[in-house]
Amino acid sequence: MHEPTMPSVDTDTLARLAQSGVVSQVSLARGRYVGLDLSGVRFEAVDADGAVFEDCSIAESVWQECRLDGARFGRVDLSQSRFMTCSGTELCFAESNLADTWWQD
């Protein structure tokens, strides 16, 4: 994994940013996010390398041009989410709902 270009935002900051419906060009790299409702949020050019999401709802979200290497989603609802031109290896989706997700490139 590479070093993030900026510090990761904390849980409260991510929740606040998500209220607008768009989280763009922020670092979530190696951050830990638990119990958030991020449903319907659009993530654009987000660095989530090594990020951990646990017990979150991120259903009906859009991830575009995001980096997801080593990201972990544990008990996360990602149903009906779209991942477009995202990069990522070694992703983990333990006990997560991936129903009707769509992946492009």
Biopython code that builds the backbone (N, CA, C, O; Angstrom):
import numpy as np
from Bio.PDB.StructureBuilder import StructureBuilder

atoms = [
    (1, "MET", "N", (0.830, -1.182, 0.000)),
    (1, "MET", "CA", (0.000, 0.000, 0.000)),
    (1, "MET", "C", (0.873, 1.245, 0.000)),
    (1, "MET", "O", (2.003, 1.231, 0.488)),
    (2, "HIS", "N", (0.343, 2.293, -0.542)),
    (2, "HIS", "CA", (1.062, 3.549, -0.591)),
    (2, "HIS", "C", (0.632, 4.448, 0.565)),
    (2, "HIS", "O", (-0.392, 4.203, 1.203)),
    (3, "GLU", "N", (1.392, 5.453, 0.821)),
    (3, "GLU", "CA", (1.060, 6.409, 1.876)),
    (3, "GLU", "C", (-0.022, 7.369, 1.384)),
    (3, "GLU", "O", (0.040, 7.830, 0.244)),
    (4, "PRO", "N", (-1.011, 7.678, 2.226)),
    (4, "PRO", "CA", (-2.027, 8.631, 1.800)),
    (4, "PRO", "C", (-1.427, 10.023, 1.668)),
    (4, "PRO", "O", (-0.443, 10.351, 2.332)),
    (5, "THR", "N", (-2.018, 10.825, 0.819)),
    (5, "THR", "CA", (-1.503, 12.172, 0.606)),
    (5, "THR", "C", (-1.976, 13.130, 1.694)),
    (5, "THR", "O", (-1.420, 14.219, 1.835)),
    (6, "MET", "N", (-2.984, 12.750, 2.460)),
    (6, "MET", "CA", (-3.493, 13.588, 3.539)),
    (6, "MET", "C", (-3.968, 12.676, 4.664)),
    (6, "MET", "O", (-4.230, 11.496, 4.430)),
    (7, "PRO", "N", (-4.082, 13.204, 5.882)),
    (7, "PRO", "CA", (-4.563, 12.360, 6.989)),
    (7, "PRO", "C", (-6.006, 11.898, 6.742)),
    (7, "PRO", "O", (-6.787, 12.591, 6.088)),
    (8, "SER", "N", (-6.340, 10.738, 7.267)),
    (8, "SER", "CA", (-7.703, 10.221, 7.148)),
    (8, "SER", "C", (-8.651, 11.037, 7.997)),
    (8, "SER", "O", (-8.298, 11.493, 9.085)),
    (9, "VAL", "N", (-9.861, 11.218, 7.488)),
    (9, "VAL", "CA", (-10.875, 11.898, 8.287)),
    (9, "VAL", "C", (-11.376, 10.938, 9.362)),
    (9, "VAL", "O", (-11.357, 9.722, 9.175)),
    (10, "ASP", "N", (-11.825, 11.493, 10.486)),
    (10, "ASP", "CA", (-12.349, 10.652, 11.559)),
    (10, "ASP", "C", (-13.830, 10.347, 11.299)),
    (10, "ASP", "O", (-14.422, 10.859, 10.349)),
    (11, "THR", "N", (-14.407, 9.519, 12.145)),
    (11, "THR", "CA", (-15.786, 9.073, 11.968)),
    (11, "THR", "C", (-16.763, 10.243, 11.947)),
    (11, "THR", "O", (-17.644, 10.298, 11.090)),
    (12, "ASP", "N", (-16.617, 11.171, 12.874)),
    (12, "ASP", "CA", (-17.538, 12.309, 12.930)),
    (12, "ASP", "C", (-17.451, 13.172, 11.676)),
    (12, "ASP", "O", (-18.471, 13.634, 11.163)),
    (13, "THR", "N", (-16.249, 13.384, 11.191)),
    (13, "THR", "CA", (-16.062, 14.181, 9.976)),
    (13, "THR", "C", (-16.681, 13.477, 8.773)),
    (13, "THR", "O", (-17.333, 14.119, 7.950)),
    (14, "LEU", "N", (-16.484, 12.165, 8.663)),
    (14, "LEU", "CA", (-17.069, 11.416, 7.556)),
    (14, "LEU", "C", (-18.594, 11.503, 7.608)),
    (14, "LEU", "O", (-19.234, 11.713, 6.577)),
    (15, "ALA", "N", (-19.179, 11.345, 8.788)),
    (15, "ALA", "CA", (-20.636, 11.431, 8.923)),
    (15, "ALA", "C", (-21.132, 12.815, 8.505)),
    (15, "ALA", "O", (-22.164, 12.932, 7.845)),
    (16, "ARG", "N", (-20.406, 13.850, 8.883)),
    (16, "ARG", "CA", (-20.790, 15.218, 8.529)),
    (16, "ARG", "C", (-20.687, 15.441, 7.016)),
    (16, "ARG", "O", (-21.591, 16.018, 6.412)),
    (17, "LEU", "N", (-19.582, 14.982, 6.402)),
    (17, "LEU", "CA", (-19.412, 15.120, 4.961)),
    (17, "LEU", "C", (-20.508, 14.367, 4.201)),
    (17, "LEU", "O", (-20.999, 14.841, 3.177)),
    (18, "ALA", "N", (-20.885, 13.198, 4.708)),
    (18, "ALA", "CA", (-21.878, 12.356, 4.036)),
    (18, "ALA", "C", (-23.263, 12.989, 4.028)),
    (18, "ALA", "O", (-24.092, 12.637, 3.189)),
    (19, "GLN", "N", (-23.527, 13.905, 4.933)),
    (19, "GLN", "CA", (-24.842, 14.555, 4.970)),
    (19, "GLN", "C", (-25.155, 15.314, 3.686)),
    (19, "GLN", "O", (-26.321, 15.490, 3.335)),
    (20, "SER", "N", (-24.112, 15.763, 2.985)),
    (20, "SER", "CA", (-24.334, 16.474, 1.721)),
    (20, "SER", "C", (-24.663, 15.508, 0.581)),
    (20, "SER", "O", (-25.131, 15.930, -0.476)),
    (21, "GLY", "N", (-24.418, 14.217, 0.796)),
    (21, "GLY", "CA", (-24.679, 13.214, -0.233)),
    (21, "GLY", "C", (-23.476, 12.885, -1.092)),
    (21, "GLY", "O", (-23.516, 11.938, -1.877)),
    (22, "VAL", "N", (-22.388, 13.666, -0.952)),
    (22, "VAL", "CA", (-21.180, 13.430, -1.738)),
    (22, "VAL", "C", (-19.961, 13.540, -0.822)),
    (22, "VAL", "O", (-19.805, 14.509, -0.079)),
    (23, "VAL", "N", (-19.107, 12.526, -0.896)),
    (23, "VAL", "CA", (-17.811, 12.562, -0.206)),
    (23, "VAL", "C", (-16.776, 12.506, -1.319)),
    (23, "VAL", "O", (-16.664, 11.502, -2.024)),
    (24, "SER", "N", (-16.021, 13.585, -1.475)),
    (24, "SER", "CA", (-15.132, 13.694, -2.622)),
    (24, "SER", "C", (-13.716, 14.078, -2.202)),
    (24, "SER", "O", (-13.509, 14.965, -1.374)),
    (25, "GLN", "N", (-12.747, 13.380, -2.801)),
    (25, "GLN", "CA", (-11.328, 13.699, -2.677)),
    (25, "GLN", "C", (-10.865, 13.831, -1.231)),
    (25, "GLN", "O", (-10.167, 14.781, -0.874)),
    (26, "VAL", "N", (-11.262, 12.868, -0.406)),
    (26, "VAL", "CA", (-10.777, 12.811, 0.971)),
    (26, "VAL", "C", (-10.067, 11.485, 1.184)),
    (26, "VAL", "O", (-10.213, 10.551, 0.396)),
    (27, "SER", "N", (-9.305, 11.418, 2.250)),
    (27, "SER", "CA", (-8.638, 10.175, 2.602)),
    (27, "SER", "C", (-9.376, 9.498, 3.750)),
    (27, "SER", "O", (-9.627, 10.092, 4.798)),
    (28, "LEU", "N", (-9.713, 8.240, 3.514)),
    (28, "LEU", "CA", (-10.240, 7.365, 4.556)),
    (28, "LEU", "C", (-9.223, 6.260, 4.830)),
    (28, "LEU", "O", (-9.504, 5.318, 5.571)),
    (29, "ALA", "N", (-8.042, 6.382, 4.228)),
    (29, "ALA", "CA", (-7.023, 5.334, 4.274)),
    (29, "ALA", "C", (-6.688, 4.955, 5.709)),
    (29, "ALA", "O", (-6.359, 5.799, 6.543)),
    (30, "ARG", "N", (-6.782, 3.661, 5.963)),
    (30, "ARG", "CA", (-6.470, 3.057, 7.259)),
    (30, "ARG", "C", (-7.327, 3.583, 8.410)),
    (30, "ARG", "O", (-6.993, 3.385, 9.578)),
    (31, "GLY", "N", (-8.427, 4.250, 8.078)),
    (31, "GLY", "CA", (-9.356, 4.694, 9.112)),
    (31, "GLY", "C", (-10.292, 3.566, 9.504)),
    (31, "GLY", "O", (-10.432, 2.587, 8.771)),
    (32, "ARG", "N", (-10.934, 3.700, 10.661)),
    (32, "ARG", "CA", (-11.896, 2.700, 11.132)),
    (32, "ARG", "C", (-13.223, 3.405, 11.349)),
    (32, "ARG", "O", (-13.315, 4.371, 12.107)),
    (33, "TYR", "N", (-14.266, 2.900, 10.661)),
    (33, "TYR", "CA", (-15.576, 3.533, 10.661)),
    (33, "TYR", "C", (-16.615, 2.497, 11.068)),
    (33, "TYR", "O", (-16.820, 1.506, 10.367)),
    (34, "VAL", "N", (-17.267, 2.728, 12.199)),
    (34, "VAL", "CA", (-18.185, 1.744, 12.782)),
    (34, "VAL", "C", (-19.565, 2.361, 12.957)),
    (34, "VAL", "O", (-19.706, 3.475, 13.461)),
    (35, "GLY", "N", (-20.594, 1.605, 12.523)),
    (35, "GLY", "CA", (-21.971, 1.962, 12.795)),
    (35, "GLY", "C", (-22.522, 3.156, 12.049)),
    (35, "GLY", "O", (-23.512, 3.744, 12.487)),
    (36, "LEU", "N", (-21.921, 3.532, 10.947)),
    (36, "LEU", "CA", (-22.379, 4.707, 10.193)),
    (36, "LEU", "C", (-23.486, 4.344, 9.204)),
    (36, "LEU", "O", (-23.514, 3.236, 8.668)),
    (37, "ASP", "N", (-24.383, 5.274, 8.971)),
    (37, "ASP", "CA", (-25.356, 5.141, 7.892)),
    (37, "ASP", "C", (-24.896, 6.058, 6.761)),
    (37, "ASP", "O", (-25.066, 7.276, 6.817)),
    (38, "LEU", "N", (-24.316, 5.448, 5.744)),
    (38, "LEU", "CA", (-23.809, 6.176, 4.582)),
    (38, "LEU", "C", (-24.609, 5.803, 3.329)),
    (38, "LEU", "O", (-24.116, 5.910, 2.206)),
    (39, "SER", "N", (-25.835, 5.371, 3.542)),
    (39, "SER", "CA", (-26.691, 4.945, 2.434)),
    (39, "SER", "C", (-26.921, 6.093, 1.466)),
    (39, "SER", "O", (-27.177, 7.228, 1.870)),
    (40, "GLY", "N", (-26.826, 5.777, 0.182)),
    (40, "GLY", "CA", (-27.092, 6.752, -0.864)),
    (40, "GLY", "C", (-25.983, 7.762, -1.101)),
    (40, "GLY", "O", (-26.146, 8.674, -1.911)),
    (41, "VAL", "N", (-24.863, 7.618, -0.413)),
    (41, "VAL", "CA", (-23.761, 8.576, -0.563)),
    (41, "VAL", "C", (-22.964, 8.256, -1.828)),
    (41, "VAL", "O", (-22.787, 7.093, -2.190)),
    (42, "ARG", "N", (-22.498, 9.290, -2.477)),
    (42, "ARG", "CA", (-21.617, 9.158, -3.641)),
    (42, "ARG", "C", (-20.192, 9.441, -3.174)),
    (42, "ARG", "O", (-19.906, 10.520, -2.656)),
    (43, "PHE", "N", (-19.292, 8.458, -3.361)),
    (43, "PHE", "CA", (-17.881, 8.588, -3.013)),
    (43, "PHE", "C", (-17.104, 8.809, -4.301)),
    (43, "PHE", "O", (-17.115, 7.953, -5.185)),
    (44, "GLU", "N", (-16.425, 9.955, -4.418)),
    (44, "GLU", "CA", (-15.693, 10.294, -5.640)),
    (44, "GLU", "C", (-14.222, 10.513, -5.315)),
    (44, "GLU", "O", (-13.885, 11.328, -4.456)),
    (45, "ALA", "N", (-13.348, 9.786, -6.003)),
    (45, "ALA", "CA", (-11.896, 9.936, -5.864)),
    (45, "ALA", "C", (-11.463, 9.882, -4.397)),
    (45, "ALA", "O", (-10.645, 10.683, -3.945)),
    (46, "VAL", "N", (-12.029, 8.921, -3.668)),
    (46, "VAL", "CA", (-11.711, 8.740, -2.251)),
    (46, "VAL", "C", (-10.618, 7.685, -2.115)),
    (46, "VAL", "O", (-10.656, 6.652, -2.784)),
    (47, "ASP", "N", (-9.648, 7.949, -1.249)),
    (47, "ASP", "CA", (-8.606, 6.975, -0.935)),
    (47, "ASP", "C", (-9.051, 6.213, 0.309)),
    (47, "ASP", "O", (-8.977, 6.732, 1.423)),
    (48, "ALA", "N", (-9.516, 4.976, 0.113)),
    (48, "ALA", "CA", (-9.963, 4.135, 1.220)),
    (48, "ALA", "C", (-9.058, 2.913, 1.377)),
    (48, "ALA", "O", (-9.494, 1.875, 1.875)),
    (49, "ASP", "N", (-7.797, 3.036, 0.952)),
    (49, "ASP", "CA", (-6.855, 1.922, 1.099)),
    (49, "ASP", "C", (-6.738, 1.541, 2.574)),
    (49, "ASP", "O", (-6.438, 2.380, 3.423)),
    (50, "GLY", "N", (-6.980, 0.268, 2.860)),
    (50, "GLY", "CA", (-6.830, -0.231, 4.213)),
    (50, "GLY", "C", (-7.883, 0.241, 5.195)),
    (50, "GLY", "O", (-7.762, -0.010, 6.394)),
    (51, "ALA", "N", (-8.916, 0.921, 4.713)),
    (51, "ALA", "CA", (-9.984, 1.389, 5.603)),
    (51, "ALA", "C", (-10.814, 0.204, 6.092)),
    (51, "ALA", "O", (-10.946, -0.805, 5.399)),
    (52, "VAL", "N", (-11.368, 0.342, 7.292)),
    (52, "VAL", "CA", (-12.229, -0.684, 7.872)),
    (52, "VAL", "C", (-13.600, -0.071, 8.115)),
    (52, "VAL", "O", (-13.735, 0.944, 8.798)),
    (53, "PHE", "N", (-14.615, -0.714, 7.539)),
    (53, "PHE", "CA", (-16.007, -0.329, 7.761)),
    (53, "PHE", "C", (-16.679, -1.508, 8.454)),
    (53, "PHE", "O", (-16.648, -2.624, 7.936)),
    (54, "GLU", "N", (-17.286, -1.277, 9.619)),
    (54, "GLU", "CA", (-17.950, -2.353, 10.350)),
    (54, "GLU", "C", (-19.354, -1.916, 10.744)),
    (54, "GLU", "O", (-19.573, -0.784, 11.176)),
    (55, "ASP", "N", (-20.301, -2.840, 10.587)),
    (55, "ASP", "CA", (-21.685, -2.611, 11.011)),
    (55, "ASP", "C", (-22.235, -1.301, 10.441)),
    (55, "ASP", "O", (-22.909, -0.545, 11.141)),
    (56, "CYS", "N", (-21.945, -1.045, 9.180)),
    (56, "CYS", "CA", (-22.407, 0.180, 8.511)),
    (56, "CYS", "C", (-23.468, -0.154, 7.472)),
    (56, "CYS", "O", (-23.533, -1.274, 6.964)),
    (57, "SER", "N", (-24.292, 0.834, 7.166)),
    (57, "SER", "CA", (-25.185, 0.742, 6.024)),
    (57, "SER", "C", (-24.648, 1.692, 4.960)),
    (57, "SER", "O", (-24.607, 2.907, 5.151)),
    (58, "ILE", "N", (-24.241, 1.112, 3.839)),
    (58, "ILE", "CA", (-23.719, 1.907, 2.729)),
    (58, "ILE", "C", (-24.476, 1.502, 1.454)),
    (58, "ILE", "O", (-23.932, 1.535, 0.350)),
    (59, "ALA", "N", (-25.736, 1.125, 1.639)),
    (59, "ALA", "CA", (-26.569, 0.668, 0.527)),
    (59, "ALA", "C", (-26.826, 1.808, -0.450)),
    (59, "ALA", "O", (-26.834, 2.983, -0.082)),
    (60, "GLU", "N", (-27.036, 1.423, -1.705)),
    (60, "GLU", "CA", (-27.379, 2.359, -2.777)),
    (60, "GLU", "C", (-26.349, 3.483, -2.912)),
    (60, "GLU", "O", (-26.695, 4.613, -3.259)),
    (61, "SER", "N", (-25.098, 3.168, -2.639)),
    (61, "SER", "CA", (-24.020, 4.153, -2.769)),
    (61, "SER", "C", (-23.349, 4.012, -4.130)),
    (61, "SER", "O", (-23.507, 3.007, -4.825)),
    (62, "VAL", "N", (-22.601, 5.039, -4.486)),
    (62, "VAL", "CA", (-21.823, 5.030, -5.724)),
    (62, "VAL", "C", (-20.379, 5.317, -5.342)),
    (62, "VAL", "O", (-20.092, 6.279, -4.630)),
    (63, "TRP", "N", (-19.478, 4.475, -5.822)),
    (63, "TRP", "CA", (-18.042, 4.642, -5.597)),
    (63, "TRP", "C", (-17.418, 4.834, -6.965)),
    (63, "TRP", "O", (-17.464, 3.928, -7.796)),
    (64, "GLN", "N", (-16.833, 6.000, -7.214)),
    (64, "GLN", "CA", (-16.258, 6.282, -8.526)),
    (64, "GLN", "C", (-14.818, 6.751, -8.365)),
    (64, "GLN", "O", (-14.524, 7.681, -7.614)),
    (65, "GLU", "N", (-13.922, 6.073, -9.100)),
    (65, "GLU", "CA", (-12.493, 6.393, -9.111)),
    (65, "GLU", "C", (-11.891, 6.394, -7.702)),
    (65, "GLU", "O", (-11.087, 7.260, -7.355)),
    (66, "CYS", "N", (-12.292, 5.413, -6.907)),
    (66, "CYS", "CA", (-11.793, 5.295, -5.534)),
    (66, "CYS", "C", (-10.709, 4.233, -5.452)),
    (66, "CYS", "O", (-10.673, 3.299, -6.253)),
    (67, "ARG", "N", (-9.826, 4.389, -4.472)),
    (67, "ARG", "CA", (-8.783, 3.391, -4.198)),
    (67, "ARG", "C", (-9.224, 2.594, -2.980)),
    (67, "ARG", "O", (-9.522, 3.156, -1.926)),
    (68, "LEU", "N", (-9.261, 1.268, -3.143)),
    (68, "LEU", "CA", (-9.805, 0.393, -2.110)),
    (68, "LEU", "C", (-8.869, -0.749, -1.724)),
    (68, "LEU", "O", (-9.326, -1.739, -1.152)),
    (69, "ASP", "N", (-7.587, -0.644, -2.017)),
    (69, "ASP", "CA", (-6.663, -1.743, -1.705)),
    (69, "ASP", "C", (-6.725, -2.098, -0.224)),
    (69, "ASP", "O", (-6.514, -1.249, 0.641)),
    (70, "GLY", "N", (-7.020, -3.371, 0.055)),
    (70, "GLY", "CA", (-7.024, -3.860, 1.424)),
    (70, "GLY", "C", (-8.172, -3.360, 2.280)),
    (70, "GLY", "O", (-8.157, -3.556, 3.495)),
    (71, "ALA", "N", (-9.174, -2.717, 1.678)),
    (71, "ALA", "CA", (-10.322, -2.243, 2.458)),
    (71, "ALA", "C", (-11.104, -3.438, 2.994)),
    (71, "ALA", "O", (-11.204, -4.476, 2.340)),
    (72, "ARG", "N", (-11.658, -3.273, 4.202)),
    (72, "ARG", "CA", (-12.424, -4.343, 4.845)),
    (72, "ARG", "C", (-13.824, -3.836, 5.173)),
    (72, "ARG", "O", (-14.001, -2.790, 5.798)),
    (73, "PHE", "N", (-14.805, -4.607, 4.733)),
    (73, "PHE", "CA", (-16.203, -4.303, 4.993)),
    (73, "PHE", "C", (-16.766, -5.470, 5.796)),
    (73, "PHE", "O", (-16.989, -6.544, 5.238)),
    (74, "GLY", "N", (-16.997, -5.285, 7.071)),
    (74, "GLY", "CA", (-17.509, -6.344, 7.936)),
    (74, "GLY", "C", (-18.930, -6.051, 8.378)),
    (74, "GLY", "O", (-19.200, -5.038, 9.023)),
    (75, "ARG", "N", (-19.841, -6.959, 8.018)),
    (75, "ARG", "CA", (-21.253, -6.795, 8.359)),
    (75, "ARG", "C", (-21.789, -5.452, 7.841)),
    (75, "ARG", "O", (-22.432, -4.692, 8.566)),
    (76, "VAL", "N", (-21.500, -5.194, 6.569)),
    (76, "VAL", "CA", (-21.893, -3.938, 5.930)),
    (76, "VAL", "C", (-22.940, -4.225, 4.856)),
    (76, "VAL", "O", (-22.802, -5.172, 4.082)),
    (77, "ASP", "N", (-23.981, -3.404, 4.815)),
    (77, "ASP", "CA", (-24.973, -3.501, 3.750)),
    (77, "ASP", "C", (-24.523, -2.616, 2.596)),
    (77, "ASP", "O", (-24.599, -1.390, 2.676)),
    (78, "LEU", "N", (-24.056, -3.242, 1.529)),
    (78, "LEU", "CA", (-23.653, -2.540, 0.307)),
    (78, "LEU", "C", (-24.620, -2.825, -0.841)),
    (78, "LEU", "O", (-24.295, -2.581, -2.003)),
    (79, "SER", "N", (-25.795, -3.336, -0.522)),
    (79, "SER", "CA", (-26.744, -3.719, -1.565)),
    (79, "SER", "C", (-27.054, -2.538, -2.487)),
    (79, "SER", "O", (-27.135, -1.387, -2.059)),
    (80, "GLN", "N", (-27.219, -2.863, -3.742)),
    (80, "GLN", "CA", (-27.552, -1.919, -4.802)),
    (80, "GLN", "C", (-26.534, -0.787, -4.945)),
    (80, "GLN", "O", (-26.883, 0.311, -5.378)),
    (81, "SER", "N", (-25.295, -1.049, -4.587)),
    (81, "SER", "CA", (-24.229, -0.057, -4.752)),
    (81, "SER", "C", (-23.523, -0.261, -6.075)),
    (81, "SER", "O", (-23.550, -1.350, -6.649)),
    (82, "ARG", "N", (-22.890, 0.800, -6.553)),
    (82, "ARG", "CA", (-22.163, 0.757, -7.824)),
    (82, "ARG", "C", (-20.712, 1.138, -7.577)),
    (82, "ARG", "O", (-20.421, 2.106, -6.875)),
    (83, "PHE", "N", (-19.808, 0.365, -8.162)),
    (83, "PHE", "CA", (-18.375, 0.628, -8.082)),
    (83, "PHE", "C", (-17.877, 0.828, -9.502)),
    (83, "PHE", "O", (-17.891, -0.104, -10.306)),
    (84, "MET", "N", (-17.435, 2.045, -9.816)),
    (84, "MET", "CA", (-17.026, 2.368, -11.187)),
    (84, "MET", "C", (-15.585, 2.864, -11.198)),
    (84, "MET", "O", (-15.228, 3.796, -10.477)),
    (85, "THR", "N", (-14.778, 2.234, -12.014)),
    (85, "THR", "CA", (-13.363, 2.562, -12.193)),
    (85, "THR", "C", (-12.632, 2.736, -10.861)),
    (85, "THR", "O", (-11.843, 3.663, -10.681)),
    (86, "CYS", "N", (-12.918, 1.820, -9.936)),
    (86, "CYS", "CA", (-12.206, 1.783, -8.655)),
    (86, "CYS", "C", (-11.087, 0.765, -8.740)),
    (86, "CYS", "O", (-11.199, -0.231, -9.453)),
    (87, "SER", "N", (-10.007, 1.012, -8.014)),
    (87, "SER", "CA", (-8.929, 0.034, -7.953)),
    (87, "SER", "C", (-8.910, -0.575, -6.565)),
    (87, "SER", "O", (-9.195, 0.093, -5.571)),
    (88, "GLY", "N", (-8.570, -1.853, -6.514)),
    (88, "GLY", "CA", (-8.494, -2.486, -5.208)),
    (88, "GLY", "C", (-8.184, -3.962, -5.295)),
    (88, "GLY", "O", (-8.770, -4.695, -6.092)),
    (89, "THR", "N", (-7.276, -4.374, -4.481)),
    (89, "THR", "CA", (-6.968, -5.793, -4.342)),
    (89, "THR", "C", (-7.120, -6.144, -2.871)),
    (89, "THR", "O", (-7.091, -5.277, -1.998)),
    (90, "GLU", "N", (-7.282, -7.432, -2.621)),
    (90, "GLU", "CA", (-7.376, -7.955, -1.259)),
    (90, "GLU", "C", (-8.484, -7.294, -0.442)),
    (90, "GLU", "O", (-8.320, -7.019, 0.746)),
    (91, "LEU", "N", (-9.615, -7.045, -1.103)),
    (91, "LEU", "CA", (-10.777, -6.516, -0.393)),
    (91, "LEU", "C", (-11.424, -7.630, 0.414)),
    (91, "LEU", "O", (-11.355, -8.794, 0.021)),
    (92, "CYS", "N", (-12.047, -7.296, 1.526)),
    (92, "CYS", "CA", (-12.729, -8.271, 2.370)),
    (92, "CYS", "C", (-14.146, -7.783, 2.618)),
    (92, "CYS", "O", (-14.363, -6.635, 3.005)),
    (93, "PHE", "N", (-15.114, -8.674, 2.389)),
    (93, "PHE", "CA", (-16.520, -8.338, 2.578)),
    (93, "PHE", "C", (-17.179, -9.336, 3.536)),
    (93, "PHE", "O", (-18.251, -9.857, 3.230)),
    (94, "ALA", "N", (-16.566, -9.608, 4.673)),
    (94, "ALA", "CA", (-17.039, -10.616, 5.620)),
    (94, "ALA", "C", (-18.446, -10.285, 6.112)),
    (94, "ALA", "O", (-18.700, -9.210, 6.656)),
    (95, "GLU", "N", (-19.349, -11.239, 5.904)),
    (95, "GLU", "CA", (-20.731, -11.137, 6.378)),
    (95, "GLU", "C", (-21.448, -9.888, 5.863)),
    (95, "GLU", "O", (-22.346, -9.373, 6.529)),
    (96, "SER", "N", (-21.062, -9.401, 4.695)),
    (96, "SER", "CA", (-21.667, -8.194, 4.121)),
    (96, "SER", "C", (-22.696, -8.550, 3.059)),
    (96, "SER", "O", (-22.623, -9.610, 2.438)),
    (97, "ASN", "N", (-23.650, -7.657, 2.859)),
    (97, "ASN", "CA", (-24.687, -7.827, 1.857)),
    (97, "ASN", "C", (-24.237, -7.139, 0.568)),
    (97, "ASN", "O", (-24.140, -5.913, 0.510)),
    (98, "LEU", "N", (-23.966, -7.934, -0.456)),
    (98, "LEU", "CA", (-23.543, -7.408, -1.754)),
    (98, "LEU", "C", (-24.608, -7.611, -2.827)),
    (98, "LEU", "O", (-24.305, -7.572, -4.019)),
    (99, "ALA", "N", (-25.849, -7.826, -2.410)),
    (99, "ALA", "CA", (-26.930, -8.078, -3.364)),
    (99, "ALA", "C", (-27.076, -6.908, -4.335)),
    (99, "ALA", "O", (-27.103, -5.742, -3.942)),
    (100, "ASP", "N", (-27.169, -7.258, -5.600)),
    (100, "ASP", "CA", (-27.397, -6.279, -6.668)),
    (100, "ASP", "C", (-26.330, -5.183, -6.747)),
    (100, "ASP", "O", (-26.629, -4.056, -7.142)),
    (101, "THR", "N", (-25.091, -5.506, -6.374)),
    (101, "THR", "CA", (-24.009, -4.529, -6.578)),
    (101, "THR", "C", (-23.575, -4.624, -8.025)),
    (101, "THR", "O", (-23.774, -5.646, -8.683)),
    (102, "TRP", "N", (-22.985, -3.555, -8.510)),
    (102, "TRP", "CA", (-22.551, -3.464, -9.903)),
    (102, "TRP", "C", (-21.120, -2.961, -9.916)),
    (102, "TRP", "O", (-20.787, -1.966, -9.272)),
    (103, "TRP", "N", (-20.276, -3.670, -10.665)),
    (103, "TRP", "CA", (-18.843, -3.348, -10.721)),
    (103, "TRP", "C", (-18.458, -3.090, -12.174)),
    (103, "TRP", "O", (-18.784, -3.878, -13.061)),
    (104, "GLN", "N", (-17.766, -1.984, -12.405)),
    (104, "GLN", "CA", (-17.272, -1.673, -13.744)),
    (104, "GLN", "C", (-15.783, -1.363, -13.632)),
    (104, "GLN", "O", (-15.386, -0.520, -12.828)),
    (105, "ASP", "N", (-14.966, -2.028, -14.423)),
    (105, "ASP", "CA", (-13.508, -1.871, -14.439)),
    (105, "ASP", "C", (-12.952, -2.048, -13.051)),
    (105, "ASP", "O", (-11.741, -1.953, -12.855)),
]
sb = StructureBuilder()
sb.init_structure("model")
sb.init_model(0)
sb.init_chain("A")
sb.init_seg("    ")
for serial, (resi, resn, name, xyz) in enumerate(atoms, 1):
    if name == "N":
        sb.init_residue(resn, " ", resi, " ")
    sb.init_atom(name, np.array(xyz, "f"), 0.0, 1.0, " ", f" {name:<3s}", serial, name[0])
structure = sb.get_structure()
